[in-house]
Amino acid sequence: MFNLKLNRRNIMLGAAALAAGVAMAQPASAITPAEIKAKGKLVVGIQGDNPPWGFVTSAGKQDGFDAEMGALFAKELGVEVEFVPLEVNNRIPALTSGRVDVLFATMAMLPDRAKAIQFSKPYNANAIVLIGPKAKSIKTNDDMAGLTISVAKGAAQDTQVTKNAPPTATIRRYDGDAASVQALVSGQADALGGNIFYLDRVEKALPGKFENKLEFQKLYNGAGTRLGEKEINVALNTFIDKIKANGELKKIYDKWMKVPVPEFPATLENIPFTAN
């Protein structure tokens, strides 16, 4: 009888713990535009130290391409914006845990990521490249042999450099873009895995010494929301279509990217733009 009562008590405690765990796992932030409007604030996950995408100014303001995108989407919803600066490898956890409502965080649209989050339509185009010394000929993957290459851990450039570099290359992984760039300019690395906009940062630190060498992958960036959140996904896609049509996206591109707005694909394989 004692064992039966003990077992029943353990089952009840276990059920209570499970229920508490499920409750804690639920997203803590708004999941629909109506709920965002009700709380009066859109919480945007953004990269905190990755110009021209997202960075903090000397005055303490979050700025950059994605910052303007997030602020413009908040304005579209009629609410204030709050930015949460994130590193590359904690962007998706911040979203799925409910810490942020949406990601405008240089999120390359990749099939593996599309299993974890819902992407919007693309709003930016990019490419993953290798940046190396102008004085060194690097024209093929084999030319990376013997090089020490810095990358941001867990980013698309980490994946591409790991995939393409020969075994004799040394890949050093850093927590974030800024640290990987600093490794190159400080001489800790011979080359840098990044995107096409990294070179501007390198050029400011060491003018005239480096250039884009190899292109590994064409990419598009989309806003990220949690899987199954249909209403905010619709709102994002409507917003992106609107700013493409009315010239707002071109203004942001002209200011931060300094290249023409590209043609965006209607579909990407294994990456749905619409929430199921």
FENVEN-V486873 format. One record per residue. N is the residue number from 1. OMEGA is omega as a letter, one per 30 degrees, with the letter a starting at -180 (* if undefined). BURIAL is + if it has 16 or more other ideal C-beta (glycine too) atoms within 10 Angstrom, else -. D_FIRST is the distance of its C-alpha to the first C-alpha in Angstrom with 2 decimals. Layout:
n->N omega->OMEGA burial->BURIAL d_first->D_FIRST
n->N omega->OMEGA burial->BURIAL d_first->D_FIRST
This chain:
n->1 omega->l burial->- d_first->0.00
n->2 omega->a burial->- d_first->3.81
n->3 omega->l burial->- d_first->5.45
n->4 omega->l burial->- d_first->5.08
n->5 omega->a burial->- d_first->6.29
n->6 omega->l burial->- d_first->8.56
n->7 omega->l burial->- d_first->9.85
n->8 omega->l burial->- d_first->10.60
n->9 omega->l burial->- d_first->12.25
n->10 omega->l burial->- d_first->14.19
n->11 omega->a burial->- d_first->15.32
n->12 omega->l burial->- d_first->16.56
n->13 omega->l burial->- d_first->18.30
n->14 omega->l burial->- d_first->19.79
n->15 omega->l burial->- d_first->21.07
n->16 omega->l burial->- d_first->22.57
n->17 omega->l burial->- d_first->24.25
n->18 omega->l burial->- d_first->25.59
n->19 omega->l burial->- d_first->26.99
n->20 omega->l burial->- d_first->28.58
n->21 omega->l burial->- d_first->30.05
n->22 omega->l burial->- d_first->31.51
n->23 omega->a burial->- d_first->32.97
n->24 omega->a burial->- d_first->34.52
n->25 omega->a burial->- d_first->35.98
n->26 omega->l burial->- d_first->37.87
n->27 omega->a burial->- d_first->41.58
n->28 omega->a burial->- d_first->42.40
n->29 omega->a burial->+ d_first->46.02
n->30 omega->a burial->+ d_first->47.92
n->31 omega->l burial->+ d_first->47.81
n->32 omega->l burial->- d_first->50.56
n->33 omega->a burial->+ d_first->54.10
n->34 omega->l burial->- d_first->53.25
n->35 omega->l burial->- d_first->50.46
n->36 omega->l burial->+ d_first->52.80
n->37 omega->a burial->- d_first->55.47
n->38 omega->l burial->- d_first->53.06
n->39 omega->l burial->- d_first->52.22
n->40 omega->a burial->- d_first->55.91
n->41 omega->l burial->+ d_first->55.51
n->42 omega->l burial->+ d_first->55.30
n->43 omega->a burial->+ d_first->53.63
n->44 omega->l burial->+ d_first->55.44
n->45 omega->a burial->+ d_first->54.44
n->46 omega->l burial->+ d_first->57.64
n->47 omega->a burial->+ d_first->58.90
n->48 omega->a burial->+ d_first->59.92
n->49 omega->a burial->+ d_first->62.55
n->50 omega->l burial->+ d_first->64.08
n->51 omega->g burial->+ d_first->67.47
n->52 omega->a burial->+ d_first->68.81
n->53 omega->a burial->+ d_first->65.39
n->54 omega->l burial->+ d_first->63.57
n->55 omega->l burial->+ d_first->64.41
n->56 omega->a burial->+ d_first->64.62
n->57 omega->l burial->- d_first->68.15
n->58 omega->l burial->- d_first->69.57
n->59 omega->l burial->- d_first->69.03
n->60 omega->a burial->- d_first->65.29
n->61 omega->l burial->- d_first->65.46
n->62 omega->a burial->+ d_first->63.69
n->63 omega->l burial->+ d_first->66.46
n->64 omega->a burial->+ d_first->67.36
n->65 omega->a burial->+ d_first->67.29
n->66 omega->l burial->+ d_first->63.58
n->67 omega->l burial->+ d_first->63.66
n->68 omega->l burial->+ d_first->66.36
n->69 omega->a burial->+ d_first->64.42
n->70 omega->l burial->+ d_first->61.31
n->71 omega->a burial->+ d_first->63.40
n->72 omega->l burial->+ d_first->65.27
n->73 omega->l burial->+ d_first->62.09
n->74 omega->l burial->+ d_first->60.77
n->75 omega->l burial->- d_first->64.15
n->76 omega->l burial->+ d_first->63.83
n->77 omega->l burial->+ d_first->60.53
n->78 omega->a burial->- d_first->62.14
n->79 omega->l burial->+ d_first->59.84
n->80 omega->l burial->- d_first->60.11
n->81 omega->l burial->+ d_first->59.18
n->82 omega->a burial->- d_first->57.06
n->83 omega->l burial->+ d_first->57.28
n->84 omega->a burial->+ d_first->54.61
n->85 omega->a burial->+ d_first->56.35
n->86 omega->l burial->+ d_first->54.44
n->87 omega->a burial->+ d_first->55.02
n->88 omega->a burial->+ d_first->55.26
n->89 omega->l burial->- d_first->51.83
n->90 omega->l burial->+ d_first->49.86
n->91 omega->a burial->+ d_first->51.52
n->92 omega->l burial->+ d_first->49.02
n->93 omega->l burial->- d_first->45.89
n->94 omega->l burial->+ d_first->47.46
n->95 omega->a burial->+ d_first->47.86
n->96 omega->l burial->+ d_first->44.55
n->97 omega->a burial->+ d_first->42.59
n->98 omega->l burial->+ d_first->44.51
n->99 omega->l burial->+ d_first->46.59
n->100 omega->l burial->+ d_first->49.75
n->101 omega->a burial->+ d_first->50.68
n->102 omega->l burial->+ d_first->53.20
n->103 omega->l burial->+ d_first->54.82
n->104 omega->a burial->+ d_first->58.58
n->105 omega->l burial->+ d_first->58.32
n->106 omega->a burial->+ d_first->60.68
n->107 omega->l burial->+ d_first->58.02
n->108 omega->a burial->+ d_first->59.58
n->109 omega->a burial->+ d_first->58.47
n->110 omega->a burial->+ d_first->56.84
n->111 omega->l burial->- d_first->54.70
n->112 omega->l burial->- d_first->51.78
n->113 omega->a burial->+ d_first->51.74
n->114 omega->l burial->+ d_first->51.95
n->115 omega->a burial->- d_first->48.50
n->116 omega->a burial->- d_first->47.08
n->117 omega->l burial->+ d_first->49.26
n->118 omega->l burial->+ d_first->51.57
n->119 omega->l burial->+ d_first->55.26
n->120 omega->l burial->+ d_first->58.02
n->121 omega->l burial->+ d_first->61.47
n->122 omega->l burial->+ d_first->63.30
n->123 omega->l burial->+ d_first->65.40
n->124 omega->l burial->+ d_first->66.75
n->125 omega->a burial->+ d_first->67.94
n->126 omega->l burial->+ d_first->67.76
n->127 omega->l burial->+ d_first->68.15
n->128 omega->a burial->+ d_first->66.53
n->129 omega->l burial->+ d_first->69.28
n->130 omega->l burial->+ d_first->70.18
n->131 omega->a burial->+ d_first->72.36
n->132 omega->a burial->+ d_first->74.56
n->133 omega->l burial->+ d_first->77.82
n->134 omega->a burial->- d_first->81.01
n->135 omega->a burial->- d_first->82.66
n->136 omega->l burial->- d_first->80.29
n->137 omega->l burial->- d_first->80.49
n->138 omega->a burial->+ d_first->77.06
n->139 omega->l burial->- d_first->77.66
n->140 omega->l burial->- d_first->74.99
n->141 omega->a burial->+ d_first->71.44
n->142 omega->a burial->- d_first->72.88
n->143 omega->l burial->+ d_first->74.84
n->144 omega->a burial->+ d_first->71.61
n->145 omega->l burial->- d_first->71.49
n->146 omega->a burial->- d_first->71.25
n->147 omega->l burial->+ d_first->70.62
n->148 omega->a burial->+ d_first->67.92
n->149 omega->l burial->+ d_first->66.57
n->150 omega->l burial->+ d_first->64.52
n->151 omega->l burial->+ d_first->62.09
n->152 omega->a burial->+ d_first->59.49
n->153 omega->l burial->+ d_first->56.11
n->154 omega->a burial->+ d_first->54.36
n->155 omega->l burial->+ d_first->57.36
n->156 omega->l burial->+ d_first->59.35
n->157 omega->l burial->+ d_first->61.98
n->158 omega->a burial->+ d_first->59.44
n->159 omega->a burial->+ d_first->58.58
n->160 omega->l burial->+ d_first->62.24
n->161 omega->l burial->+ d_first->63.57
n->162 omega->a burial->- d_first->60.80
n->163 omega->a burial->- d_first->61.65
n->164 omega->a burial->+ d_first->65.43
n->165 omega->l burial->+ d_first->66.23
n->166 omega->a burial->- d_first->67.18
n->167 omega->a burial->- d_first->65.08
n->168 omega->l burial->- d_first->67.56
n->169 omega->l burial->+ d_first->67.01
n->170 omega->a burial->- d_first->64.67
n->171 omega->l burial->+ d_first->62.45
n->172 omega->a burial->- d_first->61.35
n->173 omega->a burial->+ d_first->58.65
n->174 omega->l burial->+ d_first->58.64
n->175 omega->l burial->- d_first->56.44
n->176 omega->a burial->+ d_first->58.59
n->177 omega->a burial->+ d_first->62.08
n->178 omega->a burial->+ d_first->63.88
n->179 omega->l burial->+ d_first->62.77
n->180 omega->l burial->+ d_first->63.81
n->181 omega->a burial->+ d_first->67.21
n->182 omega->l burial->+ d_first->67.67
n->183 omega->l burial->+ d_first->67.03
n->184 omega->a burial->+ d_first->70.01
n->185 omega->l burial->+ d_first->72.42
n->186 omega->l burial->- d_first->71.60
n->187 omega->l burial->- d_first->72.31
n->188 omega->l burial->- d_first->68.77
n->189 omega->l burial->+ d_first->68.98
n->190 omega->a burial->+ d_first->71.91
n->191 omega->a burial->+ d_first->70.74
n->192 omega->l burial->+ d_first->68.24
n->193 omega->a burial->+ d_first->66.06
n->194 omega->l burial->+ d_first->66.13
n->195 omega->a burial->+ d_first->67.45
n->196 omega->a burial->+ d_first->71.01
n->197 omega->l burial->+ d_first->70.83
n->198 omega->a burial->+ d_first->69.94
n->199 omega->l burial->+ d_first->73.55
n->200 omega->l burial->- d_first->74.69
n->201 omega->l burial->+ d_first->72.40
n->202 omega->a burial->+ d_first->73.60
n->203 omega->l burial->- d_first->77.21
n->204 omega->a burial->- d_first->76.94
n->205 omega->a burial->- d_first->75.74
n->206 omega->a burial->- d_first->78.12
n->207 omega->l burial->- d_first->80.86
n->208 omega->a burial->- d_first->82.46
n->209 omega->a burial->- d_first->80.42
n->210 omega->l burial->+ d_first->77.75
n->211 omega->l burial->+ d_first->77.55
n->212 omega->a burial->+ d_first->75.24
n->213 omega->a burial->+ d_first->75.46
n->214 omega->l burial->+ d_first->73.08
n->215 omega->a burial->- d_first->71.27
n->216 omega->a burial->+ d_first->67.94
n->217 omega->l burial->+ d_first->66.49
n->218 omega->a burial->- d_first->67.40
n->219 omega->l burial->+ d_first->64.69
n->220 omega->l burial->+ d_first->64.07
n->221 omega->l burial->+ d_first->62.01
n->222 omega->l burial->+ d_first->59.85
n->223 omega->a burial->+ d_first->57.72
n->224 omega->l burial->+ d_first->53.97
n->225 omega->a burial->+ d_first->51.19
n->226 omega->l burial->+ d_first->47.58
n->227 omega->l burial->- d_first->46.90
n->228 omega->l burial->- d_first->46.75
n->229 omega->a burial->+ d_first->48.54
n->230 omega->a burial->- d_first->51.28
n->231 omega->a burial->- d_first->53.01
n->232 omega->l burial->+ d_first->53.79
n->233 omega->l burial->+ d_first->54.87
n->234 omega->a burial->- d_first->57.31
n->235 omega->l burial->+ d_first->58.55
n->236 omega->a burial->+ d_first->59.19
n->237 omega->l burial->+ d_first->61.06
n->238 omega->l burial->- d_first->63.14
n->239 omega->a burial->+ d_first->63.94
n->240 omega->l burial->+ d_first->64.97
n->241 omega->a burial->- d_first->67.19
n->242 omega->a burial->- d_first->68.76
n->243 omega->l burial->+ d_first->69.69
n->244 omega->a burial->- d_first->71.07
n->245 omega->a burial->- d_first->73.28
n->246 omega->l burial->- d_first->74.46
n->247 omega->l burial->- d_first->75.34
n->248 omega->l burial->+ d_first->72.70
n->249 omega->l burial->+ d_first->71.22
n->250 omega->l burial->- d_first->74.75
n->251 omega->l burial->- d_first->75.26
n->252 omega->l burial->+ d_first->72.12
n->253 omega->a burial->+ d_first->73.18
n->254 omega->a burial->- d_first->76.69
n->255 omega->a burial->- d_first->75.41
n->256 omega->a burial->+ d_first->72.79
n->257 omega->l burial->+ d_first->73.21
n->258 omega->l burial->- d_first->77.02
n->259 omega->l burial->- d_first->77.05
n->260 omega->l burial->- d_first->77.40
n->261 omega->a burial->+ d_first->74.32
n->262 omega->l burial->- d_first->73.49
n->263 omega->a burial->- d_first->72.89
n->264 omega->a burial->+ d_first->69.16
n->265 omega->l burial->- d_first->67.63
n->266 omega->l burial->- d_first->66.32
n->267 omega->l burial->- d_first->63.42
n->268 omega->a burial->+ d_first->61.86
n->269 omega->l burial->- d_first->60.15
n->270 omega->l burial->- d_first->56.33
n->271 omega->l burial->+ d_first->56.50
n->272 omega->l burial->- d_first->56.11
n->273 omega->a burial->+ d_first->57.69
n->274 omega->a burial->- d_first->55.86
n->275 omega->l burial->+ d_first->52.15
n->276 omega->* burial->- d_first->50.32
